[in-house]
Amino acid sequence: FFLYAANASDGEFAFIKINPLLLKKANAVIRLDETRLEIRNAGKTIFKNHFVITVLNEKGERFAEFSEFYNKFRDISDIEGHLYDANGKELKKVKKKDIMDMTGRDDFSLIDDTRYKQHKFYYKVYPYTVEYSYEVSSNSTLQFPQWTPLPSEGIASEKSTMEIEYPLDYTLRYKSFNYKNEPELTKGKSSNILTWKIENLPAR
C-alpha cells in the first residue's frame, strides 16, 4: 500500500503521477517504452530502445534490469541508465564499469560467440523507477525485433511506441496481433516511417 502526496518538486517519473487504474494487478508499470528500428539497407539496421519502468514490489524486480546480447554481427553502444526514487529524484547513474559483460555459451554449445551486456541496480525501496537507453547496430536484416507493449502478466503500460524507418525502395512486411488499428504511415523524400502506439494498458 502506497500513500504519497503530490509535490511541486516531484520528478517526471514520480510514482504519484501514475494513473491509479494502471496499478490494479500490477507489479510494475512501464512509464515509457520507445522502440525505433532504422533499416539503412538490405544489410544494415540500427535499433534504438529507451524504456522507463516503475517497480512496485518484489515481483516486479525482473522487469527492472537491462540485458541485451551481441556477437560479431551485432554491436551494442550508448548504454545509459538511471535510478529514481518514488518522487522521481535521481539516485544513481550507470557508469561503464557497472555494466557486466557475460558469455552466452552453455554446456551444450562448443562454438558460440554470443555475449550479453547486463545491468541491475539492486535497489529494494519500493516503489522506484529505472530508465535505460541503448543502441544496437546489426549487419543483418534476417530478423527484426518484436514490439510487445505488455511483455508479461503483472505489468501495465502508460505509453509504448514502435517506429520503423525504411528506404522507399524497401518492401517491409509485418504482422500485427491484438492491435486493432493500422500503423501510422509518414512518407518522406527518401524513406517511410511506420508507427505503432498504445497508451494506458492495464495489467493482465
N, C-alpha and C positions, 0 to 999 in steps of 0.2 A: 504494500500500500504506500503510495507516494503522495505527499502533501507539499505543494510549493505555491508561493505567491509570486505573481509577475513582478519583475523589477526592471527599471529603466536600463540597468547595466547588463541585462541578460544578453547573451550572445546569439548569433544567428541560429545555432543548433541547440538552444536551451530546451530542456525537457518540457517545460510549461507550454511551449509553442506547438506541441503535437496535438492534433485533433483527438479528443478523448475517444471517439468512435474507433480509432485505429489501435487503441490499447487493449481492447477486448480480445482475449485469447492469444495475445501477442507476447512473445518472449523478447522480441527485438523489432525495431521499426526502421525500415530503410527511409532515411530522410531525403536522400537524393542518389540517383544512380544514372550517370551519364555515360553511355557507351557509344563510341564512334569508330567506324571502320572506313578507312580510305583505301580504295583499290587504285593503285597508281597505274598498273598494267597487269598483264596476264601472269606475271611472276613476282609482283611486289605489292605488299599490303602494309598499312600502318594501322594498328589497333590502339585506341586510347580509352581508358576507363577511369572514371572519377566517381567514387561512391562514399556515402556518409551513412553510418548505421548507429542508432542508439540502442544500447543493450539494457534491457530492463531487469534481467535476473540471470541466474547461473545457466539456465537452459539456453539463453541467447548468446552465450560465450562463443560458440562455434562459428557464429556469423561475424565475429569481430576481429578476424585475422586476415592477413594478406598472404596469399600463396599463388605463385604463378610459375609455370615450367618454361624452360628454354633449352635449346640444343643448337646444332650447327646451322639449322635453317631458321631459327627463331631467336631473337635477341631482345632482352628486357632493358629498358632505360628509364631515366627520370622518375624514379620511385620516390614518392613523398608520403609522409604520414603524420597525423596529428591526433592527440588525445584531448578530449574536453570533459569537464565535469558536468554535473546536472544543470548548471546555469549557463553552459556553453562557453565557459572560460577555458582557454587553452592551458593544459597542464604539462604537455610534453610534445616534442617534435622528433620524428625519426631521424637518426643520423645514419650515415652509410655503414658504420661499424655495427649498427644494431641489426642489420638485415642478415639473416642466416642464408648460407649457400649450401644446399644439401643435394646429395645424389639421389637420382630416381631409380637406381638399379636395385633389383630384388634378387633373391637367391636363385631364381629360375632364368634370369636374363644375363648371359655371359657378355653380350655386346649391347650396350645401351648407353648412349651419350646424353640422355635426358637428365637435367638437373632442375632444382627448384630454388627460387628466391622466396623466403618466408619471413614473416614478422608478426609478433603479437605483443601487446602492451602489458599483459598480465596484471590488469587493474581490476579490483574487486569491489569498488564502491559504486553501487547501483543507484540510479541509472547513470550511465556515462555514454559518451559518443566517440567513435573513431572515424577518421577520414583518411582515405588513401587515394592516390592517383598514380598512374604509371603508363608507360607506352611500350608497345611490342611491335617490332618490325619483323616481317616474315618474307622469305624468298619463295613462298609457295601460295597458291590460291586453291589448293585441293580441298581445304576445309575452312569454313568461316565460323566465327563464334556464334553461339546461340544467345538469344535475348530472352531471359526468363525473369520477369518482374517479381514474381513470388517464387523463390528458389526452393522453399520448403514450407511445411506446416509450422505454425507458430511465429511467422514473420509477416508484418504488414508493410505497406509501401506508401509513402507520401507522393513521390514523383519518380518515374523511371522513363528514360528515353533511349531510343536506339536510332542512330543515324548511319546510313551507308552512302558514301560518295563514290561514284564510279564514272569512268570516261563515257562519252556519248556513244562511242562505237563498241562499248562492252555490253554484253547481254547478261543481265543479272536475273537469276532465278531464286525464288524464295517461297516458303510456305508458312502460313500463319495458323496457329492453333489457339482456340479460345480467345481470339481477338476479333471483335465484331466489325471494326472499321478498316478501311483500306489505308495504307500508309500515305502520308502527305508527300507529294512529289514536287520538288523545287528544281526547275530547269535553269541551267547556267550556260555560259558560252562554250565551255569545254568539258563540263561534267553535269551529272544529275545527282540529286540527293533525295533519298527516301528516308522518311522519319516516322517512327512508331512512338507513341506516347500514351502513358497511363498516369492517373492521379488518384490518390486516396483509395487504395485497395486494402480492405481489411484482411486480417489473418484467417487462414483456413484451419 
